[in-house]
């Protein structure tokens, strides 16, 4: 049984993520690669005490990175866009930006 913190790894605090949060009421998280949409929904509802409307996920392919003549790849990861139901208060996990 995975814990909540194994499903949701961290919030993505980027310019795009904060813009989507303010305009659409959508939170953006990095999640476990094997996490399903229902697992993400249950984890967000339990962790932040809010009601979730929809969950969209995207698999992000790792980019190639070079150090001189040596090349490697960043790991693949999964991101989830979690839209809250209308009237729900957005949790504040970002401060001092």
TORZA-264920 format. One record per residue: residue in three letters; x, y, z of N, C-alpha, C, O, CB in turn. Coordinates in pm, whole numbers, plus 50000, padded with zeros to 5 digits. Each point is the difference from the previous one (the first is absolute). Glycine has a CB too. Layout:
// residues N
ALAXYZXYZXYZXYZXYZ...
// end
This chain:
// residues 97
UNK500844988150000499165011950000500885012550000500695002650099497474984950023UNK501845020149770500835012049997499445011050089498795001450014501904992749754UNK500205013550293499575011250083499715012049911500314999949881501044991650314UNK498065018849864499675012149925501255006449941499975005349889498054998250259UNK503074996249928501215006749955500774991749897500915005249935499225006150286UNK499534975949763500574992249891499275002749869500594999049893500114983450270UNK498025021049846499215003249880500335014149954500345002049884497814982550190UNK501755025350015500315013949969501415002850049500265000050121497305007149894UNK503334995449893501405002250040500265014450042500625002450104500044979549741UNK498885027750073500225014050035499125008749911499644995949890502744999450182UNK497275016749975499305009349911501005006249904501155002350035497125002650143UNK501284997949700500865006449902499785015050008498945005149965501004974649882UNK501075027250200499935014450019500745006449884501185003350010498674994750245UNK499435003849635500555006349882499105011649962498915001650055502144976749866UNK499405029649985499195011249956498694995249938498945005750025503165007749936UNK497984976349959498804994449938499084993750106498785001949995502524993849793UNK499274997150307499204993650104499285010050089498844997950035502754983449961UNK499085029550039499355010350082498965007749921498995004250057503104997750078UNK498135000049735499005006749916498744991849987498895005450007502945005649869UNK498324975950106498844991149990499264999450134498784999050003502414987349820UNK499565014350285499394999750133499115012150021498894998750052503084988750037UNK498505024349872499235012350022498825001449904498935004450041503175006150041UNK498084985949792498945002549901498974988849994498815002849985502825010249884UNK498794974450143499094988949981499684992150125499174990949996501725007949779UNK499755004250338499774992350121500564985949989499404990550050498575023049992UNK503184985249892500614987049976501364999450068500795009349989497994988649790UNK501474991250292501284997850065500844990649914499464991249933499515012550296UNK502354998149773500904991849919500984993050094500655006350084499135009449715UNK500324971050185500884992050085500864990749917499624996049890498705005250294UNK502864995549870500754988749948499514987950077499975000150123502105014049815UNK497554975549990499454988150063500834987749963500855000749912496845009550085UNK502054978950070500714987549971499654995349859498865001749957501134992050289UNK500965000649682499734995849862498904989549987499354999249896503015005950056UNK497434986850151498974989749993498695004250068499104991750017502724991449979UNK498065029650042498795004850068498875001949899500205005649893501225005950282UNK497404983749861498835001749914499305013150034500325006550100499414968449881UNK499325029049935499265012350023499184999150129499905009850073500014994249679UNK499514984550274499204998550123500885000650124499595005650102498764980749771UNK502855008150120500925000750114500435014350026500115004150115500694972749834UNK499465030849945500385014050016498835007950059500215008350089501384989949715UNK497204999350149498825007050051499804997250148499775009350078499184989249696UNK501154989050267499834996450141501105006150086499735004450112499164974349818UNK502335021650021501115005450077499855015150020500245005050110501254976949801UNK498115025449984499835014550012498845003250094500105009150083500824994249684UNK497974989450221498865002450088500344997350146499565007450088498924986749724UNK502304995450214500374996850137501055009650056499965003550118499514972749834UNK501455028049964501125008250046499595014550023500385006050101501164978949776UNK497685020950031499665014250007498585002750046499615011650015502024992049806UNK497574985850203498615001550046499165008449905499305009250043501514988650192UNK499264999149636499245007049896499314989649914500324988150006501295031549993UNK497434984849919499304991249906500605002049861500175011349955497704989550184UNK502444988249793500655000449868498954997649893499184990950011503005000950086UNK497865016449799499094998649887500574990349897499384989849971499775033550068UNK502014979849906500634991549898501504999150024500595008550066497624997749769UNK502384983350109501454998050004500474996949859499464990949935500475000850306UNK501065015649711500654997349872501454996750028500645006550083497785008949790UNK502114974550059501394996250021500785000949870499434999049892499884986050297UNK501995016949824500885000649884501334993450037500575002950105498315018549811UNK501594969849996501314994050017501035008949932499885002949881499134973750130UNK501995027850064501025009049948501264991849974500504993250089498535026850036UNK501464980749753501184992549961501245008050040500065012149978498714977149829UNK502215004050253501225006550046500835005249884500094993649895499904991850304UNK500615026249821500815006249896501434994550003500484995250103498105025749911UNK502084980149872501414996249994500845011350059499795011749969499814973949826UNK501345010950290500915009750059501434995549973500304988150004498025018050176UNK502555003549792501384997049967500935006650101499755011250047499664986849710UNK501664995050275501115005450079501254997449919500634989550012498215006650214UNK501535013649690501134998049912499674989849893499025001549927502545004450258UNK499254983649807499734989749899499064989250051499604991349923502645013249981UNK497394995950224499134989850058498555004549992499675011450035502184981250119UNK497294998649801498585003249986499194990550087500364988450017500005020149748UNK498564996850289499084991950080498625005949990499795010349936502054982950221UNK497225000449908498625004649997499505002450140500334992750093499284994849695UNK499605022950227499275001950125498914989450007499574995049896500915030050108UNK499084971650115498974989650009498645004849951499685011950006501564978350186UNK497955000349758498625003049964499205001950128500324994350104499864992449680UNK498765021650209499165002250118498585003149956499735001949882502265006550248UNK497114992049966498595001949971499495012250075500365002350116499344972949847UNK499465032549969499445012050060498494999149996499434994149908502585019550024UNK497334992150169498544999650009499455014050018500485007750084499634969150015UNK498885026549822499255012550013498714996550072499174992649947501855017749842UNK498794995050331498844996850083499125012350009500385010050061500944972850072UNK497485016449807499065011250006499054997850117499434989350017500725014249732UNK499705007050332499114999450116498595003849959499805007149902502114998250251UNK497134990049925498615003649973499795014850028500765006250074498484970449983UNK499715029049882499715014350015499695003050146499284992650067499845008749697UNK501445009650284499775004250138501004994750100499985004050116497684997149825UNK503234989950017501024994650090501135010150016500385006949905499034969550025UNK501115024450192501105009150028501324993549960500264988550036498445022050155UNK502134996749736501294994949956500964999250117500145009750074499494999849697UNK501044979250249500984999150109501225008549967500405001149884498794975750174UNK501405028950044501195008449984501244992150036500384999650117498295021149933UNK501954973049853501264993050023501175008249952501154995650009497684982749971UNK500905033749969501065009049952499945012750081498935006050014500994984349753UNK501215013850287500065012750071501335006749968500974993549963497534997750223UNK501525021849829501205008049979500524999349857501214998449980499344998050258UNK498575004749664500455000649861499865013949946500335002549884499034973950082
// end
